[in-house]
């Protein structure tokens, strides 16, 4: 699967190419596939560091914990890729998928591999063998996060998938609010303003779910629910708004925001260096202690804002940068893109692999060699991910156009990955 959305220019700032019928063809963002691989590997590394007890190793250990920023990258990618077709339709008046077909494609993308993972975790991880039928049903339905204090062993990372799915469900309504009652007509300033408001409200929720906040009595799910992360999705949607506006500009109204983003994206090395610097700042006590500890309001806000900035900076060059630059060619390497294709399966299976390896090899939790844990987990998880991708993901994704008489020329399935 390729990261694609409707409307493709021959260069980042060019108008959209058209087919002979006058319809916009689908642009491809190969670098976003590679970014999915980067985000997934970041999540794997932070979990390996936790299991090995590496979080206690000073600033470097804290930086390994902050690699949870991979979740923010996933959420920004989802906001960009999933909103783009709807926003393009609003600007061009071309047809996009119905809500029903959109939901069908999202279900095919997420549920088959997830269900296989849930069954494996509940059967293989011995700590789960006493769980009753209710927990099976809750996890298969992706609602366990909201009903239990903790997810089953081997599935702890699935909180972010539950949040991702909640975003899938909320996106059509969010776009109705952003675009207004008129189904056609993308008003950039209005949409960006509303997205800014959404991001602020997300920070308010994050603060209220922190230590001493009014949402704490509702349960631990409040720190992992969709409202706490709408700001990250909003960054991706904002990128989509600007990208659609530059690809399908209104007569006499060039996008100034797009020009500025293209200028920043023209220096991908600087973007990544600045992202690294922001992550280092978030790794200091400003972002709280490294580990699974409740955070104060200020610590939570520092992480939320810092991760949004990091994710925006690493995604920016692959959306608004020069498609012919050395950076773009490197990010489009087939092997790296393939890692992005299997990244969802890697995300799903690697925590089960951690449990099995520590159990079978008698490794000591919080007192193991971090490099050894990384090597072992990747050596097992990558082949398992490849099998899941080939035997589960791809066969089900072939059903995405089931029931459609003639697949539209303007849309292809987006490769937004479920995250962390």
N, C-alpha and C positions, 0 to 999 in steps of 0.2 A: 504494500500500500504506500502511496506517495502523498506527501503533504500538498494538497491542491485545493484551490478555491476558484470560483468563476472569475474570468476576466484576466487576460494575460498580455503584458507588454513585452516588447522585444528587449527593452532595457528598463531599469528600475523606474525611470521618470517618464517613460514613453506612454502614449495612450494605448488602450487595450487593443490587441489584435482582434480581427473579426473573421468568422468563417464566411463562406460564399453566401450564406443566408443572412449575414449581418448579425449573427449572434456571437457573443463573447466566448472565446475559448478559455480553457481552464489554466491559470498560471500554476507553475510548479515551484515550490520552495524546497529544494533538496536539502538545504542546510538545516531545515527544521527537523528532518528525519534524524540527522546526526545529533542535533540538540536533544532529541528524545533519548538517544543513547547516553549522552552525557548526564542528563538528569537521572536516568535509571541507575547508572553506575554510581552517581553521587549518593543515591538512596542506599544502594548496596554497601558502599563504603562506610556510611554512617552507622548502619546496623552492625556491620562487622566490628567496627571500633567499639560499639557499645558492648557487644558480647565478649570481646577480648579484654575489656576493662581499660581501653586506651583513652577514654574521656578524661582520665585523671592526669594525663601527661601535659600539664600546663597549657599554654596558648595553642600548641599544635593539637592537643587532644580536644580542646574546645572547638578549634576549626573543623576537626573531623565531625564533631557533633553538629556543627552548623551546616554541614553538607546536606542537612535536611532541606536546604534551599532548593534541592531538586524538585520538591513538591511545588514550589512557587513557579519554577520553570514550566512544569507540566500544566499548571493552571493557566498561566499566561498563554501557552500554546493552544490550549483548549478554547479560551476566550477568543483568540484570533481566528483560528481555523473554523470554528463552529458558527461564529457570528458573521463571518465574511459573506457566505452565500446569501443570507437574508438581507444584509446591508447592500450588497450588489443589486439584488432585486429591487430594493427600495429606490436606488439611484437610476437603474436602467429600465425599470418596469418590465423586466423579463421574469419568467416564472421560476420559482424555487420549489424545493421539496415541500410537500404538505407536512403538517405536524405529525401525522400518522406515519408517513414514510421516514421522516427524520427520526422518530422514536424507534422504528423498526431497525434502521441502520445503526443507531446507537446501541440497541440491545444486542445485535449481532456482533458488534465490535467488542463489547465488554463481557457479556454474560457467559458465553460458553467456556472460555478459559477460566473465568472466575469460579464457575460452578465446579469445574474439574479440580481447581485448587482447593476449594472448600472441602470437597469430598476427601481429597488426599490428606489434608491437614487433620480432619476429624478422625480419619482411619489410621494414619501413620504415626502421628505425634501422640505418644502414650499418655501425656497429660490430658488429652481430650477424650479419652475412652469412656469416661464416666458421664459425659455430657448427654443430656436427654434429647428427645425428639424436638422439643421446643427450641433448643439452641441450634439444631440442624436447620429447622425451618427459618428461624430468624436470620441466620447467616446466609442461607441461600437467597433470602429475600432482601438482603442488604439492610436490615433494620436492627441488627444486634447492637450496633453502636449506640442507638438511642434507648435501648432497654436494659443493658447490662453495664456494670462498672468497668469491665474490660473485655476485649475481644478474645476469642480462644487463642491458644498458643499456635504459632505458625501463621496466624492471620492478623497479627497486630497492626501491620501496615495498611490493612484494608479500610481503616478509618477514612483515608484520603480518597479511596475509590467510592465509598458511600457519599462523600462530599461532592466528588466529581459527578456522580449520577444525579445528585440533588440539583447540581447546576444544569445538567442536561434537561431535567424536568422544568426548571425555572426559566431557561433561556427564552423560549417563545414569549412568555409573559414579560420578561425583562425588555425584550425588543419592542413589544407593543408599547410599553411605557416610554422607551427611548425615542421611538419613531412617531409617537402620537397616534391619533385615530386614523390619520391618512396612511394607508398601507403603502403608498408610493411617495417618495420624496425624502431624501436624506439631508436633514439640516445639521450640518457638521457642528456648528457652535452649540446648538441645543443639546445634541447627543453628548458631546464632550463635557458640557456643563453638568448634565445629569449623571454622567459616569463619575465625575469628581465628587458629587454629592453622595453617590453610592459608595465610593471609596471611604469617604469620611464616616458614613454610617457604619461601615464595616469596622473601622478603627474604634468607634464608640462601643460596638458589640464586644470587640476584643478586650477593651479595657474593662467592661462590665463583667466579663467572664474570668478576669484575673483575680488574684488573692484579694478577698474582702469585697469583691464586686457583687452586685445584686443578683447576678445570674448564677453564682456559684451553688446556691442551694438546689438548683434544678438538676444538677448532676455534672459529671465530667464531660459529657458530650457537648456541652456548650462551647468548649474551647476548640472543638474539632468540627463543628457544624458549619454549613455553608455560609451563614452571615459573617463569620469571622474571616472568611477568605474571599468575599466578593470583591475586595479591592484588587486582589491579584488577577481574578478573572476580568475585572474592569480594565486593567492595563492592556490585556490582550484584545478586548473589544475596542478600546481606543485606537490601538494600532490598526485594527481592521477598518475602522471608520476613516482614518487618514489614508490608508492604502487604497480603499475604494474611491475616495475623493480624488486622489491623484491619477488613478487609472481611468476614471470616468468623470473628468472635471466638468463643471458647469461652464457654459460659454463665458469667456472673459473673467473667470474667477479661479486663477491658479491657486493651488494649495500652498500657503506660506508655511503651515506646520509641516507638511511633507518635505518641503525644501530644507527646513531646519533638521528634521530627522535624517534626511539623506546626507547632510553634511556631517552629522555625528557618526552615522553608519559607515561613512567612507574611511573611517579609521578604526577597523575592528580590533586591532591590537590595543589601542587606547581604551576601547569599550571593555575589553576583558580585563585589562590591568586595573581600571577603575572599579570594575565589579569585584575583583579580588581584594582591593583596598577596602571597599565597603564591607565585604565579608569578614575581613580581619577586625574591623571596628566592631562588628556584631559579635565577634568571638571574645571580646573583652567583657569584663563584668557589666558593662552597659546592657548587654543582652542577657544577663543572668548566668547562673552556674550551668556548666555542661552536665546534662543528665536529665532524667525524667522527674523534674521537680516542678512544683507549681510556681508560677512566675508572678511578680508584681505587675501592676499596670504599666509602669514605665518600661520594664524589661520586655513585656509582650509587645508594646508599641514599637520599641527599637527593632525587634526582630521582624515584625510585620512590615515596617517601612523599609528596612534594609533589604529584606528578601525581595520585596517588590522592585527595588532599584536594581539589585543584582540580576534578577530575571529579565527585566526590561533591557538592561545593557547587553546581555548575552544573546537575546532574541533579535534585537534591533538590526545588527548587520546582515542577518539572513533574510530579513524582510525588506529593508530599505537600502541595503548596500548594492554595490555594482555586481551584477550577476556574472561578469567576466573577470572579476578580480582573482588573484591567486588564493585569497582566503575563501571565496565562494567555490572555487574549483576544488580546494582541499576539503571543504565541508561537504562537497557533493561526491566524494570518493565512494564507489559502490560498497566497499566493505563497511565503511562507517555508516552509510545509510542502512545497510542490512542490520547492523546492530540496533539501529533505531526501529527497524521493523519488528525485531524480536524483543524490544525493550519492555513491552507490556507483559509478556510472558515471564521475562526475567524479574520484573517487579513482583509478579504474583507468586513465583515459586521460591525465591531465594531465602525467605525466612523459614520455610519448611526445611530447606536444605541445611540451614544453620542448626535447627533443632536436631535433625538426624545426625549430622556430623558430630556435634558436641556429645550426643548420646552414645553413638557407636564407637567413637574414638576416645571416649573418656576425657575429653578436653574440659578444663576447669572454667566455669563461667566467671567472667571478670578477671581472669588470671591466665590468659592464653596469649600466644604470640600473634600480634596483630597481622604482620605480613603472612604468616602461615594460614591464618583464618581467611584472609582475602584470597589467597591462591586456591585453597581448598573449595571455598564457596563458589568462586568463578569457574573452577575446573568442573564442578558438578552442575552448577546452575545454567551455564551457557548451553551445554548440550541438551539439557532438559528443556530450556527455553526454545531451542531450535525445533525440538520434537513437538512441543505444544503449538508453535507457530505453524508448522507444516501440517500437523494432523488435526488440529482443532481450529485455530484462528482462520487460516486461509479457506478451508472447506466451508465454514459457516459464512464467511464474508462473500462468497460467491452467490449467496442467496439474497444479496442486498437489493437486487432489482426484481425479485420475485413478485409477479403480479403486475408489473409495469409492461405495457405493450411495447413501448419504444423508449429506452433510456434517453433522458435529455442530454443534448450535446454540451450543455453548459455546466453540468455538475458531475463530480466524481466524489467518491467517499473521502471525507477528510481523515487524516491520520492522527488526529488529536488523541494522545494517549491518556488513559487513566493513570493517576499519579500515585503516589508514594506510600 
